[in-house]
Each structure stands twice: as C-alpha cells, then as structure tokens.
Amino acid sequence: MRQTELHPKEDAEFYASVFKEHIQKGDAVQTDLFVAHKDGGKIPVEISASVSEIKGRKIITGIFRDITERKKTEEKMILQERLAAVGHLAAGIAHDFNNLLTGIIGYTDLLLLDTELSPDARQMAETISQGGRSAAQLIRQILDFSRKSASEMKLFDLKPFIKEFLKLIKKLIPENIRVSRQRGSEYI
C-alpha cells in the first residue's frame, strides 16, 4: 500500500475527519485536494472513496486521480471568460465614448465653419477637433481589440496629442493652477 501525505498538513486532519464521518455512515466520498509529491511540490487529485462489505468485513476502496491537466484547463477557461468579459466591457465603454466624441467633433467642425471666429477661438476649436479625432482613433483600436479583429498595428506618438491637450487645458483652467507634463523624472 502506498502512503500519501496530504498537503498542507492542516488539511490532513480536516479530510481525515470528513472521510471518517462519511465512511462510518457507509456513504461514498468524492473530493478534490492536494497531495505532496516526492519532489516537494503539490499535485491536485480527486479522491473517490466508498465502503463495501465483503464476508461481514467493511472494505474501504479509494481511488486517487491526478487532475493536474483538468485544473489547468479549468484555469484557462476561467481566464478566457474573464478576458471575454473585459472585451465586452471595453466595447460597451468604447461605443458610449465614441458617441460622445461624435458630438464633440461634429459641433467643433460646425464651429470652425464660422468665418467670424476669432483666431484664438479657431485655434482652440482646431485643438479640440484634433484631440477628438485622436481619441476616436484610440477608440477604434479598443474596439478592434475587443472584437479580436485583424487590424493594422502601427506606432502612435502620444506627444503631439498630449501637447495639444495641454494647450487646451491651460486655456480652460484658472491661472492659479499650474499644468506641466513630465516623463519619468525629466520634463519633456
């Protein structure tokens, strides 16, 4: 008979009491737990035990089944479900955000059609429009990711977008608030 050590040790007492209780009642027992491997690692196993009577003697039959592959498959499925949920969430947020951007870009473009717009207002409107279009491009990338569709991957330089965004922000916030940008510990 092969001796198996439950892992961790605290579990051994718990499972021994559970098995003892069920086996005394004559119930079959099935549970998953970890056993210690000779190399010191842990192996997930499914234990099935039952009691039968042969010639007036109670016989306990137990089967230990290595379920390492099943556990790995279950973990992969859980991860895939989480990723799918994140994709659906990202798609929903992206669609809502895209709807907002459509209004912002549309009204900004209408504003730019005004020939009497002051140069400062025109520059702010162009900055808003450009920022909106850059944000719309990012939204398309999020939607492509969430759909797992084939998309053209290319580098996107955030510096110009951030510069334009900061110009806009500086004009909109009170003068007593200072806005700066920095990368790491160095200012750009």
ZATOR-650019 format. One record per residue (C-alpha): residue in three letters; z, y, x. Coordinates in pm, 1 decimal. Example, Ala and Ser with C-alpha at 12.3 -4.5 7.8 and 13.67 -1.06 7.14 Angstrom:
REM residues 2
+--------+----------+----------+----------+
! residu !       pz !       py !       px !
+--------+----------+----------+----------+
!    ALA !    780.0 !   -450.0 !   1230.0 !
!    SER !    714.0 !   -106.0 !   1367.0 !
+--------+----------+----------+----------+
END
This chain:
REM residues 188
+--------+----------+----------+----------+
! residu !       pz !       py !       px !
+--------+----------+----------+----------+
!    MET !      0.0 !      0.0 !      0.0 !
!    ARG !   -100.0 !    338.6 !    137.9 !
!    GLN !    167.3 !    604.8 !    138.2 !
!    THR !     57.3 !    950.1 !     29.1 !
!    GLU !    254.7 !   1265.7 !     75.7 !
!    LEU !    235.0 !   1533.1 !   -191.4 !
!    HIS !    175.4 !   1880.9 !    -64.7 !
!    PRO !    366.8 !   2105.0 !    -66.8 !
!    LYS !    697.3 !   1918.2 !    -61.2 !
!    GLU !    839.6 !   2111.0 !   -358.7 !
!    ASP !    560.8 !   1968.2 !   -573.2 !
!    ALA !    661.3 !   1611.8 !   -489.8 !
!    GLU !    987.6 !   1636.3 !   -683.7 !
!    PHE !    821.1 !   1802.4 !   -982.4 !
!    TYR !    538.9 !   1547.8 !  -1007.4 !
!    ALA !    776.6 !   1256.5 !   -949.8 !
!    SER !    985.0 !   1369.8 !  -1248.2 !
!    VAL !    672.8 !   1417.7 !  -1465.8 !
!    PHE !    535.6 !   1074.8 !  -1372.9 !
!    LYS !    871.3 !    908.2 !  -1421.3 !
!    GLU !    914.8 !   1061.2 !  -1767.0 !
!    HIS !    566.8 !    957.9 !  -1885.0 !
!    ILE !    573.7 !    615.7 !  -1727.7 !
!    GLN !    912.7 !    533.0 !  -1882.1 !
!    LYS !    760.5 !    614.5 !  -2221.0 !
!    GLY !    455.7 !    400.0 !  -2139.6 !
!    ASP !    221.8 !    698.9 !  -2152.5 !
!    ALA !    -82.8 !    738.7 !  -1932.2 !
!    VAL !    -70.7 !   1033.3 !  -1695.8 !
!    GLN !   -360.3 !   1236.0 !  -1559.0 !
!    THR !   -323.1 !   1549.3 !  -1347.4 !
!    ASP !   -471.0 !   1735.6 !  -1053.2 !
!    LEU !   -268.1 !   1810.2 !   -742.8 !
!    PHE !   -296.6 !   1837.6 !   -367.5 !
!    VAL !   -208.7 !   1567.9 !   -117.7 !
!    ALA !   -159.9 !   1612.3 !    253.9 !
!    HIS !   -441.3 !   1488.4 !    475.0 !
!    LYS !   -362.8 !   1327.4 !    809.8 !
!    ASP !   -519.6 !   1631.4 !    984.3 !
!    GLY !   -261.7 !   1857.6 !    814.9 !
!    GLY !   -498.7 !   2000.2 !    553.8 !
!    LYS !   -472.8 !   1968.8 !    177.5 !
!    ILE !   -704.2 !   1763.6 !    -40.8 !
!    PRO !   -733.9 !   1824.6 !   -414.6 !
!    VAL !   -702.2 !   1495.2 !   -602.3 !
!    GLU !   -699.9 !   1380.1 !   -960.5 !
!    ILE !   -432.6 !   1123.3 !  -1030.2 !
!    SER !   -457.1 !    885.4 !  -1322.9 !
!    ALA !   -164.9 !    651.3 !  -1377.6 !
!    SER !    -81.4 !    412.3 !  -1656.8 !
!    VAL !    171.9 !    143.8 !  -1735.0 !
!    SER !     80.5 !   -202.9 !  -1847.5 !
!    GLU !    282.3 !   -517.4 !  -1895.6 !
!    ILE !    186.0 !   -846.3 !  -1742.3 !
!    LYS !    407.7 !  -1152.4 !  -1796.7 !
!    GLY !    700.9 !   -934.8 !  -1900.4 !
!    ARG !    678.0 !   -707.6 !  -1596.5 !
!    LYS !    578.5 !   -341.5 !  -1607.7 !
!    ILE !    290.8 !   -267.9 !  -1376.4 !
!    ILE !    201.5 !     88.6 !  -1281.4 !
!    THR !   -162.2 !    135.8 !  -1194.9 !
!    GLY !   -264.9 !    458.0 !  -1025.5 !
!    ILE !   -596.0 !    594.7 !   -913.7 !
!    PHE !   -631.9 !    886.2 !   -674.2 !
!    ARG !   -973.3 !   1050.4 !   -685.3 !
!    ASP !  -1081.8 !   1311.1 !   -428.0 !
!    ILE !  -1208.6 !   1608.3 !   -632.5 !
!    THR !  -1294.4 !   1840.9 !   -345.4 !
!    GLU !  -1660.0 !   1872.1 !   -448.5 !
!    ARG !  -1569.7 !   1924.1 !   -814.5 !
!    LYS !  -1329.7 !   2204.5 !   -718.9 !
!    LYS !  -1596.3 !   2369.2 !   -502.0 !
!    THR !  -1844.8 !   2350.1 !   -789.1 !
!    GLU !  -1587.9 !   2496.8 !  -1030.9 !
!    GLU !  -1516.3 !   2782.9 !   -789.2 !
!    LYS !  -1889.8 !   2855.6 !   -755.1 !
!    MET !  -1930.1 !   2857.5 !  -1133.3 !
!    ILE !  -1636.4 !   3096.9 !  -1174.6 !
!    LEU !  -1783.1 !   3326.2 !   -908.2 !
!    GLN !  -2125.7 !   3317.3 !  -1077.9 !
!    GLU !  -1965.6 !   3402.3 !  -1412.7 !
!    ARG !  -1781.7 !   3696.1 !  -1254.7 !
!    LEU !  -2099.5 !   3820.5 !  -1088.3 !
!    ALA !  -2287.8 !   3793.1 !  -1417.4 !
!    ALA !  -2011.9 !   3990.8 !  -1591.4 !
!    VAL !  -2026.3 !   4260.2 !  -1321.7 !
!    GLY !  -2405.4 !   4271.5 !  -1360.2 !
!    HIS !  -2377.4 !   4318.8 !  -1738.2 !
!    LEU !  -2112.5 !   4587.8 !  -1693.3 !
!    ALA !  -2322.0 !   4767.8 !  -1430.3 !
!    ALA !  -2627.9 !   4753.1 !  -1656.0 !
!    GLY !  -2436.4 !   4896.6 !  -1951.8 !
!    ILE !  -2290.8 !   5181.1 !  -1747.4 !
!    ALA !  -2626.2 !   5246.6 !  -1581.8 !
!    HIS !  -2804.2 !   5271.6 !  -1919.6 !
!    ASP !  -2543.2 !   5514.7 !  -2053.6 !
!    PHE !  -2557.3 !   5721.5 !  -1735.7 !
!    ASN !  -2936.5 !   5717.9 !  -1741.2 !
!    ASN !  -2931.2 !   5858.4 !  -2096.5 !
!    LEU !  -2710.9 !   6145.8 !  -1977.5 !
!    LEU !  -2938.4 !   6210.6 !  -1680.2 !
!    THR !  -3244.3 !   6221.0 !  -1904.2 !
!    GLY !  -3089.7 !   6510.0 !  -2096.5 !
!    ILE !  -2982.0 !   6692.2 !  -1781.5 !
!    ILE !  -3321.2 !   6658.1 !  -1614.4 !
!    GLY !  -3507.6 !   6747.0 !  -1933.0 !
!    TYR !  -3309.1 !   7062.9 !  -2001.7 !
!    THR !  -3327.2 !   7165.5 !  -1636.1 !
!    ASP !  -3705.4 !   7123.5 !  -1636.3 !
!    LEU !  -3726.0 !   7334.7 !  -1952.2 !
!    LEU !  -3510.7 !   7598.6 !  -1785.7 !
!    LEU !  -3746.6 !   7602.2 !  -1485.8 !
!    LEU !  -4037.3 !   7687.5 !  -1718.1 !
!    ASP !  -3870.8 !   8023.3 !  -1789.7 !
!    THR !  -4066.3 !   8280.8 !  -1586.7 !
!    GLU !  -3785.8 !   8538.3 !  -1616.4 !
!    LEU !  -3531.1 !   8315.8 !  -1446.6 !
!    SER !  -3356.9 !   8487.3 !  -1152.6 !
!    PRO !  -3418.6 !   8339.6 !   -803.9 !
!    ASP !  -3055.3 !   8223.5 !   -775.2 !
!    ALA !  -3064.4 !   8058.2 !  -1117.4 !
!    ARG !  -3400.1 !   7898.1 !  -1035.4 !
!    GLN !  -3258.7 !   7756.1 !   -709.9 !
!    MET !  -2956.1 !   7615.0 !   -894.8 !
!    ALA !  -3179.9 !   7463.6 !  -1162.0 !
!    GLU !  -3404.8 !   7305.9 !   -896.2 !
!    THR !  -3095.5 !   7166.0 !   -722.0 !
!    ILE !  -2971.3 !   7019.0 !  -1049.5 !
!    SER !  -3314.4 !   6870.8 !  -1121.8 !
!    GLN !  -3346.1 !   6720.3 !   -774.8 !
!    GLY !  -2992.5 !   6579.7 !   -790.0 !
!    GLY !  -3061.7 !   6433.4 !  -1132.9 !
!    ARG !  -3379.2 !   6265.7 !  -1013.3 !
!    SER !  -3198.1 !   6121.3 !   -709.2 !
!    ALA !  -2922.3 !   5992.3 !   -936.2 !
!    ALA !  -3185.5 !   5841.1 !  -1168.6 !
!    GLN !  -3332.2 !   5656.1 !   -868.7 !
!    LEU !  -2987.5 !   5516.2 !   -786.2 !
!    ILE !  -2951.7 !   5407.6 !  -1149.6 !
!    ARG !  -3284.7 !   5222.7 !  -1126.3 !
!    GLN !  -3151.5 !   5040.3 !   -819.1 !
!    ILE !  -2834.4 !   4943.2 !  -1006.6 !
!    LEU !  -3042.2 !   4816.2 !  -1298.7 !
!    ASP !  -3267.9 !   4620.2 !  -1062.6 !
!    PHE !  -2959.2 !   4460.8 !   -908.3 !
!    SER !  -2805.6 !   4379.8 !  -1245.1 !
!    ARG !  -3131.1 !   4219.6 !  -1362.9 !
!    LYS !  -3179.6 !   4045.0 !  -1028.4 !
!    SER !  -3538.9 !   4161.0 !  -1045.3 !
!    ALA !  -3767.1 !   4192.1 !   -749.7 !
!    SER !  -3753.0 !   4545.7 !   -627.1 !
!    GLU !  -3881.8 !   4732.3 !   -330.5 !
!    MET !  -3594.9 !   4782.4 !    -90.0 !
!    LYS !  -3607.1 !   5093.8 !    122.6 !
!    LEU !  -3363.4 !   5310.9 !    307.7 !
!    PHE !  -3229.2 !   5606.9 !    117.7 !
!    ASP !  -3096.1 !   5903.8 !    313.0 !
!    LEU !  -2799.1 !   6047.9 !    125.4 !
!    LYS !  -2770.2 !   6354.8 !    349.6 !
!    PRO !  -3023.1 !   6572.1 !    161.6 !
!    PHE !  -2876.1 !   6468.7 !   -172.0 !
!    ILE !  -2522.4 !   6549.5 !    -55.5 !
!    LYS !  -2632.5 !   6883.9 !     91.7 !
!    GLU !  -2794.0 !   6987.5 !   -237.7 !
!    PHE !  -2498.8 !   6860.3 !   -436.7 !
!    LEU !  -2257.2 !   7061.1 !   -220.5 !
!    LYS !  -2468.5 !   7377.7 !   -263.7 !
!    LEU !  -2443.0 !   7333.8 !   -638.4 !
!    ILE !  -2071.3 !   7257.5 !   -633.5 !
!    LYS !  -1993.1 !   7558.3 !   -411.9 !
!    LYS !  -2160.3 !   7785.8 !   -665.6 !
!    LEU !  -1974.4 !   7634.5 !   -957.5 !
!    ILE !  -1615.9 !   7616.7 !   -826.9 !
!    PRO !  -1379.0 !   7910.6 !   -775.1 !
!    GLU !  -1389.7 !   8085.8 !   -437.1 !
!    ASN !  -1029.3 !   7990.0 !   -358.0 !
!    ILE !  -1135.1 !   7622.4 !   -331.3 !
!    ARG !  -1296.9 !   7516.1 !     -4.8 !
!    VAL !  -1550.2 !   7231.9 !     -9.0 !
!    SER !  -1656.0 !   7057.7 !    309.4 !
!    ARG !  -1816.5 !   6730.5 !    398.3 !
!    GLN !  -1737.7 !   6509.7 !    687.5 !
!    ARG !  -1840.8 !   6172.7 !    826.6 !
!    GLY !  -1559.5 !   5981.1 !    986.1 !
!    SER !  -1361.2 !   6241.2 !   1174.0 !
!    GLU !  -1661.6 !   6466.9 !   1251.4 !
!    TYR !  -1809.9 !   6731.2 !   1027.5 !
!    ILE !  -2180.5 !   6688.3 !    965.3 !
+--------+----------+----------+----------+
END
